[in-house]
Amino acid sequence: MAKIVAVCTSPKKGMRKKNVGEGNLLIDLGLEGDAHAGFAHRQVSLLAQESIDKMVEMGLNVGPGDFAENLTTQGIDLASLPVGTRLKIGREAVLRVTQIGKECHNRCAIYYQAGDCVMPREGIFAEVLKGGRVQVGDDITILPTYKLAVVTASDKGARREREDESGQVITEKLRPLADTVEYRIIPDEKELLQETFIDLADNFKVDLILTTGGTGFAPRDVTPEATLAVIEKQVPGITEAMRWQSYQVTPKAMLSRATAGIRGKTLIINLPGSPKAVAQCLDVILPALDHGLEILTGRGGECAGNDNKGH
């Protein structure tokens, strides 16, 4: 089982880090209190204890943090992970691998002592997609990565008369789970929506299509009809849960006609049009969405075992 064996920070860049045992990973920043936090795409650095052991075998007295890594791991071949791999740390935090190794412009003291250094070859860097508390002993899980398409149904949005805030909320909320590979703003036309869903599911092979807009009573609100025309199976529990939770905020939630269903191996879910309502609905379904996608795509078993062979 892959796990964290050290959580390391330093108050200044260029210093060896010390194992502080635990810390907070902050979204788009890194490890709280560390000098490297917020450093572009290299927000968090990771190095395996197995890599450190190689340097110990060469006669160096080194341990976790001496290579300036934030998280020292055990039981996972970090350098073999493809860029884009998502890692769940502990109960909540999610990282995405952004870089394998690095170029050393200035040789460090370790290199001059041993004639080699493992960090440039075997260390990796990641960004924080979902924050959370991390500590020594936390499990590391390799998560599946899904392909997301966002479709905004809006006449005004298609004419660029309105900024698509709801589509942006979807993309941001789904970052820990999926990469947004397609983002389309189209008019409220049933046939065009149908063609779009078919194209995204059959040609782009996306795993998840999230729509926003067109689920109400207005004459041109046709997103549910377009969805029903292309899906093969309905998933009523998703929209029932969204409506129930939204009803706790406003009785107008019962007027939503949103639907959800499956086409092939693609899940399509209709969301409301307002950014606030989109966020509320996503908060309801996200805890179950990853499990549903694992079953639908058959991808969960590839990553859950921590055999560290990649995707």
Phi and psi in degrees as GROMACS dihedral restraints (atoms count N, CA, C in turn):
[ dihedral_restraints ]
;  ai    aj    ak    al  type     phi  dphi    fc
    3     4     5     6     1   -72.5    20    10
    4     5     6     7     1   141.3    20    10
    6     7     8     9     1  -153.3    20    10
    7     8     9    10     1   168.7    20    10
    9    10    11    12     1   -91.2    20    10
   10    11    12    13     1   129.4    20    10
   12    13    14    15     1  -109.8    20    10
   13    14    15    16     1   -11.5    20    10
   15    16    17    18     1  -159.3    20    10
   16    17    18    19     1   143.5    20    10
   18    19    20    21     1  -119.7    20    10
   19    20    21    22     1   113.8    20    10
   21    22    23    24     1  -121.0    20    10
   22    23    24    25     1   141.5    20    10
   24    25    26    27     1  -138.4    20    10
   25    26    27    28     1   163.3    20    10
   27    28    29    30     1  -146.0    20    10
   28    29    30    31     1   146.3    20    10
   30    31    32    33     1   -77.0    20    10
   31    32    33    34     1   -18.0    20    10
   33    34    35    36     1  -135.3    20    10
   34    35    36    37     1   151.5    20    10
   36    37    38    39     1   -71.1    20    10
   37    38    39    40     1   150.4    20    10
   39    40    41    42     1    87.0    20    10
   40    41    42    43     1    -4.8    20    10
   42    43    44    45     1   -97.3    20    10
   43    44    45    46     1   152.4    20    10
   45    46    47    48     1   -68.6    20    10
   46    47    48    49     1   145.7    20    10
   48    49    50    51     1   -94.7    20    10
   49    50    51    52     1   159.1    20    10
   51    52    53    54     1  -112.2    20    10
   52    53    54    55     1   143.0    20    10
   54    55    56    57     1   -73.9    20    10
   55    56    57    58     1   112.8    20    10
   57    58    59    60     1  -100.5    20    10
   58    59    60    61     1    -1.1    20    10
   60    61    62    63     1    86.0    20    10
   61    62    63    64     1   -32.8    20    10
   63    64    65    66     1  -161.0    20    10
   64    65    66    67     1   166.5    20    10
   66    67    68    69     1  -178.2    20    10
   67    68    69    70     1   176.8    20    10
   69    70    71    72     1  -108.3    20    10
   70    71    72    73     1   127.8    20    10
   72    73    74    75     1   -90.4    20    10
   73    74    75    76     1   125.6    20    10
   75    76    77    78     1  -108.0    20    10
   76    77    78    79     1   135.1    20    10
   78    79    80    81     1   -56.1    20    10
   79    80    81    82     1   130.7    20    10
   81    82    83    84     1    60.6    20    10
   82    83    84    85     1    16.7    20    10
   84    85    86    87     1  -125.6    20    10
   85    86    87    88     1   -62.1    20    10
   87    88    89    90     1   134.0    20    10
   88    89    90    91     1  -149.9    20    10
   90    91    92    93     1   -83.8    20    10
   91    92    93    94     1   122.3    20    10
   93    94    95    96     1   -57.4    20    10
   94    95    96    97     1   131.7    20    10
   96    97    98    99     1    88.0    20    10
   97    98    99   100     1    -0.7    20    10
   99   100   101   102     1   -97.6    20    10
  100   101   102   103     1   143.0    20    10
  102   103   104   105     1   -64.9    20    10
  103   104   105   106     1   -24.9    20    10
  105   106   107   108     1   -87.9    20    10
  106   107   108   109     1    -3.2    20    10
  108   109   110   111     1   -58.8    20    10
  109   110   111   112     1   137.3    20    10
  111   112   113   114     1    82.5    20    10
  112   113   114   115     1    12.7    20    10
  114   115   116   117     1   -86.2    20    10
  115   116   117   118     1    80.8    20    10
  117   118   119   120     1    48.2    20    10
  118   119   120   121     1  -128.7    20    10
  120   121   122   123     1   -86.2    20    10
  121   122   123   124     1    -6.7    20    10
  123   124   125   126     1  -100.7    20    10
  124   125   126   127     1    61.6    20    10
  126   127   128   129     1   -77.6    20    10
  127   128   129   130     1   -34.8    20    10
  129   130   131   132     1  -133.9    20    10
  130   131   132   133     1   133.7    20    10
  132   133   134   135     1  -108.5    20    10
  133   134   135   136     1   143.9    20    10
  135   136   137   138     1  -131.8    20    10
  136   137   138   139     1   142.5    20    10
  138   139   140   141     1  -144.3    20    10
  139   140   141   142     1   140.6    20    10
  141   142   143   144     1   -82.0    20    10
  142   143   144   145     1   143.9    20    10
  144   145   146   147     1   -58.4    20    10
  145   146   147   148     1   -32.8    20    10
  147   148   149   150     1   -61.3    20    10
  148   149   150   151     1   -34.0    20    10
  150   151   152   153     1   -71.1    20    10
  151   152   153   154     1   -40.6    20    10
  153   154   155   156     1   -63.3    20    10
  154   155   156   157     1   -38.1    20    10
  156   157   158   159     1   -61.1    20    10
  157   158   159   160     1   -30.6    20    10
  159   160   161   162     1   -62.5    20    10
  160   161   162   163     1   -40.1    20    10
  162   163   164   165     1   -72.4    20    10
  163   164   165   166     1   -33.2    20    10
  165   166   167   168     1   -63.2    20    10
  166   167   168   169     1   -40.7    20    10
  168   169   170   171     1   -64.1    20    10
  169   170   171   172     1   -22.5    20    10
  171   172   173   174     1   -86.2    20    10
  172   173   174   175     1     2.0    20    10
  174   175   176   177     1   102.3    20    10
  175   176   177   178     1     4.7    20    10
  177   178   179   180     1   -88.5    20    10
  178   179   180   181     1   144.5    20    10
  180   181   182   183     1   -95.2    20    10
  181   182   183   184     1    82.2    20    10
  183   184   185   186     1  -130.2    20    10
  184   185   186   187     1   160.7    20    10
  186   187   188   189     1  -155.3    20    10
  187   188   189   190     1  -169.6    20    10
  189   190   191   192     1   -54.5    20    10
  190   191   192   193     1   134.2    20    10
  192   193   194   195     1    93.1    20    10
  193   194   195   196     1   -20.4    20    10
  195   196   197   198     1   -69.3    20    10
  196   197   198   199     1   -17.2    20    10
  198   199   200   201     1  -102.8    20    10
  199   200   201   202     1    14.4    20    10
  201   202   203   204     1    67.7    20    10
  202   203   204   205     1    23.5    20    10
  204   205   206   207     1   -85.1    20    10
  205   206   207   208     1   149.3    20    10
  207   208   209   210     1   -80.0    20    10
  208   209   210   211     1   -45.6    20    10
  210   211   212   213     1  -120.2    20    10
  211   212   213   214     1   122.2    20    10
  213   214   215   216     1   -98.3    20    10
  214   215   216   217     1   128.2    20    10
  216   217   218   219     1  -113.4    20    10
  217   218   219   220     1   169.0    20    10
  219   220   221   222     1  -147.5    20    10
  220   221   222   223     1   137.1    20    10
  222   223   224   225     1    86.3    20    10
  223   224   225   226     1    15.7    20    10
  225   226   227   228     1  -141.7    20    10
  226   227   228   229     1   132.0    20    10
  228   229   230   231     1   -85.2    20    10
  229   230   231   232     1    87.6    20    10
  231   232   233   234     1   -59.7    20    10
  232   233   234   235     1   -43.7    20    10
  234   235   236   237     1   -66.2    20    10
  235   236   237   238     1   -16.4    20    10
  237   238   239   240     1   -89.7    20    10
  238   239   240   241     1    -5.9    20    10
  240   241   242   243     1   -76.4    20    10
  241   242   243   244     1   130.5    20    10
  243   244   245   246     1   -66.8    20    10
  244   245   246   247     1   148.3    20    10
  246   247   248   249     1   -58.5    20    10
  247   248   249   250     1   135.9    20    10
  249   250   251   252     1   103.0    20    10
  250   251   252   253     1   -12.9    20    10
  252   253   254   255     1   -62.2    20    10
  253   254   255   256     1   135.8    20    10
  255   256   257   258     1   -97.9    20    10
  256   257   258   259     1   135.3    20    10
  258   259   260   261     1  -122.1    20    10
  259   260   261   262     1   126.1    20    10
  261   262   263   264     1   -93.4    20    10
  262   263   264   265     1   126.4    20    10
  264   265   266   267     1  -110.9    20    10
  265   266   267   268     1   118.2    20    10
  267   268   269   270     1    68.1    20    10
  268   269   270   271     1  -140.4    20    10
  270   271   272   273     1   -89.9    20    10
  271   272   273   274     1   -24.1    20    10
  273   274   275   276     1  -132.4    20    10
  274   275   276   277     1   -44.6    20    10
  276   277   278   279     1   -63.9    20    10
  277   278   279   280     1   140.9    20    10
  279   280   281   282     1  -130.0    20    10
  280   281   282   283     1   128.3    20    10
  282   283   284   285     1  -112.5    20    10
  283   284   285   286     1   153.8    20    10
  285   286   287   288     1  -122.7    20    10
  286   287   288   289     1   125.7    20    10
  288   289   290   291     1   -66.2    20    10
  289   290   291   292     1   127.5    20    10
  291   292   293   294     1  -115.5    20    10
  292   293   294   295     1   -19.3    20    10
  294   295   296   297     1  -158.5    20    10
  295   296   297   298     1   138.5    20    10
  297   298   299   300     1  -106.9    20    10
  298   299   300   301     1   119.8    20    10
  300   301   302   303     1    68.5    20    10
  301   302   303   304     1  -178.3    20    10
  303   304   305   306     1  -159.8    20    10
  304   305   306   307     1   162.0    20    10
  306   307   308   309     1   -89.9    20    10
  307   308   309   310     1   127.9    20    10
  309   310   311   312     1   -93.2    20    10
  310   311   312   313     1   112.1    20    10
  312   313   314   315     1   -80.0    20    10
  313   314   315   316     1   -30.2    20    10
  315   316   317   318     1  -124.4    20    10
  316   317   318   319     1   126.0    20    10
  318   319   320   321     1   -65.6    20    10
  319   320   321   322     1   133.7    20    10
  321   322   323   324     1   -85.9    20    10
  322   323   324   325     1   171.7    20    10
  324   325   326   327     1   -61.6    20    10
  325   326   327   328     1   -34.6    20    10
  327   328   329   330     1   -63.5    20    10
  328   329   330   331     1   -40.2    20    10
  330   331   332   333     1   -63.2    20    10
  331   332   333   334     1   -42.1    20    10
  333   334   335   336     1   -69.9    20    10
  334   335   336   337     1   -27.5    20    10
  336   337   338   339     1   -76.5    20    10
  337   338   339   340     1   -40.7    20    10
  339   340   341   342     1  -109.7    20    10
  340   341   342   343     1   -12.7    20    10
  342   343   344   345     1    78.5    20    10
  343   344   345   346     1    11.4    20    10
  345   346   347   348     1  -162.7    20    10
  346   347   348   349     1   161.4    20    10
  348   349   350   351     1  -152.5    20    10
  349   350   351   352     1   134.0    20    10
  351   352   353   354     1   -84.3    20    10
  352   353   354   355     1   -23.9    20    10
  354   355   356   357     1   -57.7    20    10
  355   356   357   358     1   -45.0    20    10
  357   358   359   360     1   -61.4    20    10
  358   359   360   361     1   -27.9    20    10
  360   361   362   363     1   -97.0    20    10
  361   362   363   364     1   -39.4    20    10
  363   364   365   366     1  -115.4    20    10
  364   365   366   367     1    -8.1    20    10
  366   367   368   369     1   -79.8    20    10
  367   368   369   370     1   154.3    20    10
  369   370   371   372     1  -131.1    20    10
  370   371   372   373     1   164.0    20    10
  372   373   374   375     1  -125.7    20    10
  373   374   375   376     1   152.3    20    10
  375   376   377   378     1  -147.7    20    10
  376   377   378   379     1   160.4    20    10
  378   379   380   381     1  -108.6    20    10
  379   380   381   382     1   154.6    20    10
  381   382   383   384     1   -92.9    20    10
  382   383   384   385     1   113.2    20    10
  384   385   386   387     1   -89.7    20    10
  385   386   387   388     1   -32.6    20    10
  387   388   389   390     1  -141.2    20    10
  388   389   390   391     1   126.4    20    10
  390   391   392   393     1   -79.4    20    10
  391   392   393   394     1   170.2    20    10
  393   394   395   396     1   164.4    20    10
  394   395   396   397     1   168.6    20    10
  396   397   398   399     1   -78.0    20    10
  397   398   399   400     1   134.5    20    10
  399   400   401   402     1  -126.8    20    10
  400   401   402   403     1   148.2    20    10
  402   403   404   405     1  -153.9    20    10
  403   404   405   406     1   164.5    20    10
  405   406   407   408     1   -57.3    20    10
  406   407   408   409     1   133.2    20    10
  408   409   410   411     1    99.0    20    10
  409   410   411   412     1   -12.5    20    10
  411   412   413   414     1   -62.4    20    10
  412   413   414   415     1   141.8    20    10
  414   415   416   417     1   -74.6    20    10
  415   416   417   418     1   152.9    20    10
  417   418   419   420     1  -117.0    20    10
  418   419   420   421     1   125.7    20    10
  420   421   422   423     1  -121.3    20    10
  421   422   423   424     1   130.5    20    10
  423   424   425   426     1   -81.4    20    10
  424   425   426   427     1   121.5    20    10
  426   427   428   429     1   -96.5    20    10
  427   428   429   430     1   148.2    20    10
  429   430   431   432     1   -65.1    20    10
  430   431   432   433     1   151.1    20    10
  432   433   434   435     1  -114.8    20    10
  433   434   435   436     1   129.1    20    10
  435   436   437   438     1  -108.7    20    10
  436   437   438   439     1   157.0    20    10
  438   439   440   441     1   -98.4    20    10
  439   440   441   442     1   123.5    20    10
  441   442   443   444     1  -110.9    20    10
  442   443   444   445     1   138.5    20    10
  444   445   446   447     1  -118.4    20    10
  445   446   447   448     1   132.9    20    10
  447   448   449   450     1  -108.4    20    10
  448   449   450   451     1   126.6    20    10
  450   451   452   453     1  -123.2    20    10
  451   452   453   454     1   117.7    20    10
  453   454   455   456     1  -101.8    20    10
  454   455   456   457     1   119.7    20    10
  456   457   458   459     1   -95.7    20    10
  457   458   459   460     1   106.8    20    10
  459   460   461   462     1  -161.3    20    10
  460   461   462   463     1   121.4    20    10
  462   463   464   465     1   -62.8    20    10
  463   464   465   466     1   -46.8    20    10
  465   466   467   468     1   -67.6    20    10
  466   467   468   469     1   -38.7    20    10
  468   469   470   471     1   -63.3    20    10
  469   470   471   472     1   -40.8    20    10
  471   472   473   474     1   -65.5    20    10
  472   473   474   475     1   -30.1    20    10
  474   475   476   477     1   -87.9    20    10
  475   476   477   478     1     3.6    20    10
  477   478   479   480     1    62.3    20    10
  478   479   480   481     1    33.1    20    10
  480   481   482   483     1   -96.3    20    10
  481   482   483   484     1    -5.7    20    10
  483   484   485   486     1  -145.6    20    10
  484   485   486   487     1   135.3    20    10
  486   487   488   489     1   -73.2    20    10
  487   488   489   490     1   138.0    20    10
  489   490   491   492     1   -88.3    20    10
  490   491   492   493     1    79.3    20    10
  492   493   494   495     1   -71.2    20    10
  493   494   495   496     1   -33.8    20    10
  495   496   497   498     1   -66.1    20    10
  496   497   498   499     1   -41.4    20    10
  498   499   500   501     1   -61.9    20    10
  499   500   501   502     1   -36.5    20    10
  501   502   503   504     1   -67.0    20    10
  502   503   504   505     1   -38.0    20    10
  504   505   506   507     1   -61.7    20    10
  505   506   507   508     1   -43.9    20    10
  507   508   509   510     1   -59.5    20    10
  508   509   510   511     1   -50.7    20    10
  510   511   512   513     1   -57.3    20    10
  511   512   513   514     1   -43.7    20    10
  513   514   515   516     1   -69.2    20    10
  514   515   516   517     1   -43.7    20    10
  516   517   518   519     1   -65.7    20    10
  517   518   519   520     1   -30.9    20    10
  519   520   521   522     1   -89.4    20    10
  520   521   522   523     1    -1.0    20    10
  522   523   524   525     1   -54.0    20    10
  523   524   525   526     1   -41.1    20    10
  525   526   527   528     1   -66.0    20    10
  526   527   528   529     1   -16.9    20    10
  528   529   530   531     1  -110.5    20    10
  529   530   531   532     1   -36.9    20    10
  531   532   533   534     1  -146.2    20    10
  532   533   534   535     1   155.6    20    10
  534   535   536   537     1   -97.3    20    10
  535   536   537   538     1   128.3    20    10
  537   538   539   540     1   -77.6    20    10
  538   539   540   541     1   110.2    20    10
  540   541   542   543     1  -102.0    20    10
  541   542   543   544     1   -18.7    20    10
  543   544   545   546     1  -142.0    20    10
  544   545   546   547     1   139.5    20    10
  546   547   548   549     1  -142.6    20    10
  547   548   549   550     1   109.3    20    10
  549   550   551   552     1  -126.3    20    10
  550   551   552   553     1   138.1    20    10
  552   553   554   555     1  -115.8    20    10
  553   554   555   556     1   116.6    20    10
  555   556   557   558     1  -132.4    20    10
  556   557   558   559     1   159.4    20    10
  558   559   560   561     1   -68.0    20    10
  559   560   561   562     1   165.6    20    10
  561   562   563   564     1   -79.0    20    10
  562   563   564   565     1    70.3    20    10
  564   565   566   567     1  -120.8    20    10
  565   566   567   568     1   121.0    20    10
  567   568   569   570     1   -57.7    20    10
  568   569   570   571     1   -48.8    20    10
  570   571   572   573     1   -63.3    20    10
  571   572   573   574     1   -40.0    20    10
  573   574   575   576     1   -66.6    20    10
  574   575   576   577     1   -39.7    20    10
  576   577   578   579     1   -63.1    20    10
  577   578   579   580     1   -44.8    20    10
  579   580   581   582     1   -58.3    20    10
  580   581   582   583     1   -48.1    20    10
  582   583   584   585     1   -60.0    20    10
  583   584   585   586     1   -38.6    20    10
  585   586   587   588     1   -65.5    20    10
  586   587   588   589     1   -46.3    20    10
  588   589   590   591     1   -62.0    20    10
  589   590   591   592     1   -43.0    20    10
  591   592   593   594     1   -64.1    20    10
  592   593   594   595     1   -42.6    20    10
  594   595   596   597     1   -62.1    20    10
  595   596   597   598     1   -45.5    20    10
  597   598   599   600     1   -67.6    20    10
  598   599   600   601     1   -39.5    20    10
  600   601   602   603     1   -78.0    20    10
  601   602   603   604     1   -45.2    20    10
  603   604   605   606     1   -87.8    20    10
  604   605   606   607     1   -35.8    20    10
  606   607   608   609     1   -98.4    20    10
  607   608   609   610     1   -46.6    20    10
  609   610   611   612     1   -82.7    20    10
  610   611   612   613     1   -14.5    20    10
  612   613   614   615     1    55.0    20    10
  613   614   615   616     1    40.7    20    10
  615   616   617   618     1   -72.2    20    10
  616   617   618   619     1   153.8    20    10
  618   619   620   621     1   -86.0    20    10
  619   620   621   622     1   -28.3    20    10
  621   622   623   624     1  -144.4    20    10
  622   623   624   625     1   131.1    20    10
  624   625   626   627     1  -117.4    20    10
  625   626   627   628     1   120.4    20    10
  627   628   629   630     1  -111.6    20    10
  628   629   630   631     1   123.9    20    10
  630   631   632   633     1  -104.7    20    10
  631   632   633   634     1   156.5    20    10
  633   634   635   636     1  -138.5    20    10
  634   635   636   637     1   132.8    20    10
  636   637   638   639     1    97.1    20    10
  637   638   639   640     1   157.5    20    10
  639   640   641   642     1    77.9    20    10
  640   641   642   643     1    24.9    20    10
  642   643   644   645     1  -110.3    20    10
  643   644   645   646     1     7.4    20    10
  645   646   647   648     1   -97.7    20    10
  646   647   648   649     1  -150.5    20    10
  648   649   650   651     1   -98.9    20    10
  649   650   651   652     1    -5.5    20    10
  651   652   653   654     1   -63.0    20    10
  652   653   654   655     1   149.4    20    10
  654   655   656   657     1   -54.5    20    10
  655   656   657   658     1   -32.2    20    10
  657   658   659   660     1   -96.1    20    10
  658   659   660   661     1     8.3    20    10
  660   661   662   663     1   -81.4    20    10
  661   662   663   664     1    99.2    20    10
  663   664   665   666     1  -129.1    20    10
  664   665   666   667     1    12.1    20    10
  666   667   668   669     1   -59.8    20    10
  667   668   669   670     1   -44.6    20    10
  669   670   671   672     1   -61.0    20    10
  670   671   672   673     1   -39.6    20    10
  672   673   674   675     1   -64.6    20    10
  673   674   675   676     1   -40.7    20    10
  675   676   677   678     1   -65.4    20    10
  676   677   678   679     1   -37.9    20    10
  678   679   680   681     1   -66.3    20    10
  679   680   681   682     1   -47.2    20    10
  681   682   683   684     1   -62.1    20    10
  682   683   684   685     1   -28.0    20    10
  684   685   686   687     1   -72.8    20    10
  685   686   687   688     1   -20.3    20    10
  687   688   689   690     1  -113.8    20    10
  688   689   690   691     1   -16.4    20    10
  690   691   692   693     1   -82.4    20    10
  691   692   693   694     1   158.8    20    10
  693   694   695   696     1  -105.6    20    10
  694   695   696   697     1   -25.6    20    10
  696   697   698   699     1  -137.6    20    10
  697   698   699   700     1   139.6    20    10
  699   700   701   702     1   -90.7    20    10
  700   701   702   703     1   150.4    20    10
  702   703   704   705     1  -125.8    20    10
  703   704   705   706     1    75.4    20    10
  705   706   707   708     1   -65.6    20    10
  706   707   708   709     1   -27.6    20    10
  708   709   710   711     1   -58.9    20    10
  709   710   711   712     1   -32.4    20    10
  711   712   713   714     1   -64.4    20    10
  712   713   714   715     1   -51.4    20    10
  714   715   716   717     1   -74.8    20    10
  715   716   717   718     1   -28.5    20    10
  717   718   719   720     1   -62.1    20    10
  718   719   720   721     1   -42.8    20    10
  720   721   722   723     1   -65.2    20    10
  721   722   723   724     1   -41.1    20    10
  723   724   725   726     1   -64.0    20    10
  724   725   726   727     1   -44.1    20    10
  726   727   728   729     1   -65.6    20    10
  727   728   729   730     1   -40.3    20    10
  729   730   731   732     1   -63.6    20    10
  730   731   732   733     1   -45.6    20    10
  732   733   734   735     1   -66.5    20    10
  733   734   735   736     1   -41.2    20    10
  735   736   737   738     1   -66.3    20    10
  736   737   738   739     1   -30.4    20    10
  738   739   740   741     1   -64.2    20    10
  739   740   741   742     1   -26.8    20    10
  741   742   743   744     1   -66.9    20    10
  742   743   744   745     1   -20.0    20    10
  744   745   746   747     1   -95.4    20    10
  745   746   747   748     1   -43.9    20    10
  747   748   749   750     1  -150.9    20    10
  748   749   750   751     1   136.7    20    10
  750   751   752   753     1   -65.3    20    10
  751   752   753   754     1   -15.6    20    10
  753   754   755   756     1   -64.2    20    10
  754   755   756   757     1   -15.1    20    10
  756   757   758   759     1   -60.2    20    10
  757   758   759   760     1   -28.1    20    10
  759   760   761   762     1   -68.4    20    10
  760   761   762   763     1   -11.7    20    10
  762   763   764   765     1   -86.6    20    10
  763   764   765   766     1    -5.5    20    10
  765   766   767   768     1   -70.4    20    10
  766   767   768   769     1   134.5    20    10
  768   769   770   771     1  -106.7    20    10
  769   770   771   772     1    16.6    20    10
  771   772   773   774     1   -55.4    20    10
  772   773   774   775     1   145.5    20    10
  774   775   776   777     1  -132.7    20    10
  775   776   777   778     1   171.0    20    10
  777   778   779   780     1  -147.6    20    10
  778   779   780   781     1   147.6    20    10
  780   781   782   783     1  -170.6    20    10
  781   782   783   784     1   179.8    20    10
  783   784   785   786     1  -119.4    20    10
  784   785   786   787     1   132.8    20    10
  786   787   788   789     1  -121.9    20    10
  787   788   789   790     1   112.8    20    10
  789   790   791   792     1    62.5    20    10
  790   791   792   793     1  -116.7    20    10
  792   793   794   795     1  -114.2    20    10
  793   794   795   796     1    28.2    20    10
  795   796   797   798     1  -116.6    20    10
  796   797   798   799     1   129.8    20    10
  798   799   800   801     1   -96.6    20    10
  799   800   801   802     1   129.2    20    10
  801   802   803   804     1  -116.1    20    10
  802   803   804   805     1   127.5    20    10
  804   805   806   807     1  -130.3    20    10
  805   806   807   808     1   129.0    20    10
  807   808   809   810     1   -87.6    20    10
  808   809   810   811     1   131.3    20    10
  810   811   812   813     1  -115.6    20    10
  811   812   813   814     1   162.2    20    10
  813   814   815   816     1   -65.5    20    10
  814   815   816   817     1  -179.7    20    10
  816   817   818   819     1   -92.5    20    10
  817   818   819   820     1   -27.4    20    10
  819   820   821   822     1   -83.8    20    10
  820   821   822   823     1   143.3    20    10
  822   823   824   825     1   -58.1    20    10
  823   824   825   826     1   -40.9    20    10
  825   826   827   828     1   -63.7    20    10
  826   827   828   829     1   -44.8    20    10
  828   829   830   831     1   -67.3    20    10
  829   830   831   832     1   -36.5    20    10
  831   832   833   834     1   -60.2    20    10
  832   833   834   835     1   -46.6    20    10
  834   835   836   837     1   -62.2    20    10
  835   836   837   838     1   -42.4    20    10
  837   838   839   840     1   -62.2    20    10
  838   839   840   841     1   -44.0    20    10
  840   841   842   843     1   -67.9    20    10
  841   842   843   844     1   -39.5    20    10
  843   844   845   846     1   -65.7    20    10
  844   845   846   847     1   -36.5    20    10
  846   847   848   849     1   -60.7    20    10
  847   848   849   850     1   -30.3    20    10
  849   850   851   852     1   -74.1    20    10
  850   851   852   853     1   -44.8    20    10
  852   853   854   855     1   -92.2    20    10
  853   854   855   856     1   -20.7    20    10
  855   856   857   858     1   -58.5    20    10
  856   857   858   859     1   -38.9    20    10
  858   859   860   861     1   -59.2    20    10
  859   860   861   862     1   -25.4    20    10
  861   862   863   864     1  -105.4    20    10
  862   863   864   865     1   -14.3    20    10
  864   865   866   867     1   -64.1    20    10
  865   866   867   868     1   -41.0    20    10
  867   868   869   870     1   -63.7    20    10
  868   869   870   871     1   -38.8    20    10
  870   871   872   873     1   -65.9    20    10
  871   872   873   874     1   -41.7    20    10
  873   874   875   876     1   -61.6    20    10
  874   875   876   877     1   -42.4    20    10
  876   877   878   879     1   -68.9    20    10
  877   878   879   880     1   -35.0    20    10
  879   880   881   882     1   -58.9    20    10
  880   881   882   883     1   -45.9    20    10
  882   883   884   885     1   -67.2    20    10
  883   884   885   886     1   -45.4    20    10
  885   886   887   888     1   -63.5    20    10
  886   887   888   889     1   -44.0    20    10
  888   889   890   891     1   -91.4    20    10
  889   890   891   892     1   -16.2    20    10
  891   892   893   894     1    70.7    20    10
  892   893   894   895     1    21.0    20    10
  894   895   896   897     1   -95.3    20    10
  895   896   897   898     1   -16.0    20    10
  897   898   899   900     1   -61.0    20    10
  898   899   900   901     1   -42.2    20    10
  900   901   902   903     1   -65.5    20    10
  901   902   903   904     1   -19.2    20    10
  903   904   905   906     1   -67.6    20    10
  904   905   906   907     1   -29.5    20    10
  906   907   908   909     1  -114.7    20    10
  907   908   909   910     1   -22.5    20    10
  909   910   911   912     1   -69.9    20    10
  910   911   912   913     1   -21.2    20    10
  912   913   914   915     1   -82.5    20    10
  913   914   915   916     1    -4.6    20    10
  915   916   917   918     1    55.9    20    10
  916   917   918   919     1    38.7    20    10
  918   919   920   921     1   -82.5    20    10
  919   920   921   922     1    -5.1    20    10
  921   922   923   924     1    61.4    20    10
  922   923   924   925     1    30.0    20    10
  924   925   926   927     1   -98.9    20    10
  925   926   927   928     1     9.9    20    10
  927   928   929   930     1    91.4    20    10
  928   929   930   931     1  -163.3    20    10
